[in-house]
Amino acid sequence: MAEMTKRERVQATLAGKTVDRVPVAFWRHWPGDDQSAESLTRATLEFQHRYALDFIKIPPSSFYCVEDYGVKHEYRGSPLGEREPLERVIKQVEDWDRIEPLDVSKGAYARQLQCLSMVVEQRDPQTPVIQTIFNPISMALFLAGEETLPGASASRPRATTAGARRIDRDVCQLR
């Protein structure tokens, strides 16, 4: 079999077809660099250049998806590059009613969309790119924390569901 391009290899794999070899990709986080579109783009593309992976997975800050709702976080030395929450937004059930819709063209989402755009523009066109987009349940957990979310969901399921729907609308803007 002839050697495939990265794009052909990934597409054939996803379609369940025969490939010249298994596609390979891995990624890591870059704490600090993940707070700027330019520096995350640079780190991502340098990593891609070094390893010539079959696709690029952009590794945003683990809390980028809830930063614009008001979650405060920082990097504290995790070997995996994960950031830790300093302040959650959902501290009691009534806080779900205060979740306001976001404008994804501003703030952390805008930073991530700018990074995605720059990576797509600057990478080899034959290298596919994927972006981490957290689902609303994961985002609810980031907003409330493991200690608050289960109790809030059980005591006022409608408030929790309404809050999750607001988050879902924001995520859907990213299409």
C-alpha positions as CSV (number, residue, x, y, z in Angstrom):
1,M,0.0,0.0,0.0
2,A,1.2,3.5,-0.9
3,E,2.0,5.9,2.0
4,M,-1.1,8.0,2.9
5,T,-1.1,11.6,3.8
6,K,-2.0,12.3,7.5
7,R,-5.5,13.5,6.4
8,E,-6.1,10.4,4.3
9,R,-4.9,8.1,7.1
10,V,-7.2,9.7,9.7
11,Q,-10.2,9.8,7.4
12,A,-9.7,6.2,6.3
13,T,-9.3,5.1,10.0
14,L,-12.5,6.9,11.0
15,A,-14.3,5.3,8.1
16,G,-13.1,1.8,9.1
17,K,-11.0,1.4,5.9
18,T,-7.5,-0.1,5.5
19,V,-4.6,2.3,6.3
20,D,-0.9,2.2,5.6
21,R,-0.3,2.4,9.4
22,V,-2.2,3.3,12.5
23,P,-2.5,7.1,12.9
24,V,-0.5,8.4,15.9
25,A,-1.2,11.5,18.0
26,F,-0.6,12.6,21.6
27,W,-0.6,15.9,23.3
28,R,0.2,17.6,26.6
29,H,-0.7,20.8,28.3
30,W,1.4,24.0,28.5
31,P,0.4,25.8,31.7
32,G,1.0,29.5,31.2
33,D,1.1,29.2,27.4
34,D,-2.5,28.2,27.6
35,Q,-3.5,31.7,28.7
36,S,-2.6,33.4,25.4
37,A,-3.8,32.4,21.9
38,E,-0.4,33.3,20.5
39,S,1.7,31.3,23.0
40,L,-0.6,28.3,22.9
41,T,-0.5,28.3,19.1
42,R,3.3,28.5,19.1
43,A,3.6,25.6,21.7
44,T,1.1,23.5,19.8
45,L,2.8,23.9,16.4
46,E,6.3,23.4,17.8
47,F,5.1,20.2,19.4
48,Q,3.5,19.1,16.1
49,H,6.7,20.0,14.2
50,R,8.9,18.0,16.6
51,Y,6.8,14.8,16.5
52,A,5.0,15.0,13.1
53,L,1.8,13.6,14.5
54,D,-1.1,12.5,12.3
55,F,-3.4,15.1,13.8
56,I,-3.2,18.1,16.1
57,K,-5.2,18.2,19.3
58,I,-5.2,21.7,20.7
59,P,-4.8,21.4,24.5
60,P,-6.5,24.4,26.2
61,S,-6.5,25.2,29.8
62,S,-8.7,22.7,31.7
63,F,-10.9,25.5,32.9
64,Y,-11.2,27.6,29.8
65,C,-14.8,26.5,29.3
66,V,-16.0,28.0,32.6
67,E,-13.6,30.9,33.0
68,D,-16.0,33.4,31.5
69,Y,-18.7,32.4,33.9
70,G,-16.4,33.5,36.7
71,V,-14.6,30.4,37.9
72,K,-11.1,31.4,39.2
73,H,-8.3,29.0,38.7
74,E,-4.5,28.7,38.6
75,Y,-1.7,26.3,37.8
76,R,-0.1,24.8,40.9
77,G,2.5,22.5,39.4
78,S,0.5,19.5,38.3
79,P,2.7,17.2,36.1
80,L,-0.2,16.9,33.7
81,G,-0.6,20.6,33.4
82,E,-4.0,20.8,34.9
83,R,-5.2,23.9,36.6
84,E,-6.9,24.0,40.0
85,P,-10.1,25.8,40.9
86,L,-9.8,28.6,43.4
87,E,-13.4,29.8,43.3
88,R,-16.4,28.1,41.9
89,V,-19.5,29.9,40.6
90,I,-22.2,27.4,41.9
91,K,-22.0,27.4,45.6
92,Q,-25.7,26.8,46.3
93,V,-28.6,25.7,44.2
94,E,-29.9,29.3,43.6
95,D,-26.6,30.2,41.9
96,W,-27.8,28.3,38.8
97,D,-30.4,31.0,38.2
98,R,-27.5,33.5,38.0
99,I,-25.8,31.8,35.0
100,E,-25.9,34.4,32.2
101,P,-25.4,33.5,28.5
102,L,-21.9,34.1,27.2
103,D,-20.7,35.9,24.1
104,V,-18.1,33.3,22.8
105,S,-16.5,36.1,20.8
106,K,-15.0,37.5,24.0
107,G,-12.9,36.2,26.9
108,A,-11.5,32.7,27.2
109,Y,-13.7,31.3,24.4
110,A,-12.5,34.0,22.1
111,R,-8.9,33.2,23.1
112,Q,-9.4,29.5,22.3
113,L,-11.2,30.2,19.0
114,Q,-8.3,32.6,18.0
115,C,-5.8,29.8,18.8
116,L,-7.8,27.3,16.8
117,S,-7.9,29.7,13.8
118,M,-4.2,30.4,14.0
119,V,-3.3,26.7,14.3
120,V,-5.5,25.8,11.3
121,E,-4.0,28.6,9.2
122,Q,-0.3,27.8,10.1
123,R,-0.3,24.0,10.1
124,D,0.4,21.7,7.2
125,P,-3.0,21.6,5.4
126,Q,-2.8,17.7,5.3
127,T,-2.8,17.6,9.1
128,P,-6.3,17.5,10.7
129,V,-7.0,19.5,13.8
130,I,-9.3,18.8,16.7
131,Q,-10.3,21.1,19.5
132,T,-11.4,20.2,23.0
133,I,-15.0,21.2,23.7
134,F,-16.3,20.2,27.1
135,N,-19.9,19.0,27.3
136,P,-22.4,20.8,29.6
137,I,-22.3,18.1,32.3
138,S,-18.5,18.4,32.6
139,M,-18.9,22.2,32.6
140,A,-21.5,22.0,35.4
141,L,-19.0,19.9,37.4
142,F,-16.3,22.6,36.9
143,L,-18.8,25.3,37.9
144,A,-20.1,23.6,41.0
145,G,-17.4,21.0,42.0
146,E,-17.9,17.4,43.1
147,E,-19.0,18.5,46.5
148,T,-21.9,20.8,45.4
149,L,-23.2,19.4,42.1
150,P,-24.9,16.2,43.3
151,G,-26.7,17.9,46.1
152,A,-27.8,20.8,43.9
153,S,-29.1,18.4,41.2
154,A,-31.0,16.3,43.8
155,S,-32.6,19.2,45.7
156,R,-33.6,21.4,42.8
157,P,-33.4,19.4,39.5
158,R,-35.2,22.0,37.5
159,A,-32.8,24.8,38.5
160,T,-29.8,22.6,37.7
161,T,-31.4,21.5,34.4
162,A,-32.1,25.2,33.4
163,G,-28.5,26.1,34.2
164,A,-27.2,23.2,32.1
165,R,-29.4,24.4,29.2
166,R,-27.9,27.9,29.4
167,I,-24.5,26.3,29.3
168,D,-25.5,24.1,26.4
169,R,-26.6,27.2,24.4
170,D,-23.2,28.7,24.9
171,V,-21.4,25.6,23.7
172,C,-23.7,25.4,20.7
173,Q,-22.5,28.8,19.6
174,L,-19.1,27.2,18.9
175,R,-20.3,25.4,15.8
